[in-house]
């Protein structure tokens, strides 16, 4: 019975650790995502952002690749 309890606690701890690791990764992905950064919901939004000169060139190139579907 003790081995089963140790095994169950280990699995529970693994689940908790995985929860926080995945949550951190999702936050980083969301922070680095061009779609989330500029709130792009449609191709029209992407086209409008491509034409905007206030957006950095690097971001504009990423938006253009998304717009073209590459």
Secondary structure, DSSP 8 states (H G I E B T S, - for coil): -HHHHHHHHHHHHHHHHHHHHHHHHHHHHHHH-HHHHHT--SHHHHHHHHH-TTS-HHHHHHHHHHHHT-
